[in-house]
Amino acid sequence: MAPGSLPPWPGSSITKGAFAAVLELCEMEAAERASCEAFFRAKSEEGFRVLGIAARRTPPRAAY
């Protein structure tokens, strides 16, 4: 999934947290992971605090 894009509701699960912890949970190609890590390093060097946000489609449930 491209950075900045989220799956549509309903049936989506979204999480946020420390970049490395969230990235560890993601299933992606090596090149896409390297791109995310390069973005993280660049923004961190600019003084930004970077959080990880991940989303995926999940089967809808009758109740939550």
N, C-alpha and C positions, 0 to 999 in steps of 0.2 A: 504494500500500500504506500502510496507516495506521501511524503511529509505534508501535513496540512489537510489531508483528505480523511474523512471519517465515513464509515458505512452508515446508511440511513437507518433511522429508527423505524419500526420496533425490531427487536431481536438483535441488539447490539450490546456489547460489553466494552466499557471504557475504563482505563486505569491511568493514573498519573503518579509520578514519584521521581526518585533519583534517576538520572539518565541511564547510568550503567545497569541499575536494577531492572528498569523497564525494558531496556534493550535486550537483556538476558532472556526475557520471556518471549521475545519476538522471533517468529520464524520468517527468515528472509534470505535472499541470495547474498553471497559474500560481497559482491560489488555494492549492493544496496546498503549493507551493514557498514562497509567502509565509508560510503558517502555520508551516512548518518554520524559516524564517529568523527569524520573530518569537519562536519558542520558543528558538532559539539565542541571540538578543540578550537576552532576559529572563533566561535562566539564566546567561549570561556576566556580566550586570550584577549578579547575586546572588553572583558570585564562583566559580561552578562552571566547571570545565574541561569543555567539551562536545565529545565525539567524534561523528563520523558513523558510522553502521552501516547498511549497505544489503544487501538480499538480493533474489535473483531466482531463478526456476525456470530450470534449464538441462537440456538433454537428458542423461540418464544415459549413462555410458561403461562399457565392459567393464572398463577398468583406469584407474587414476589415478596 
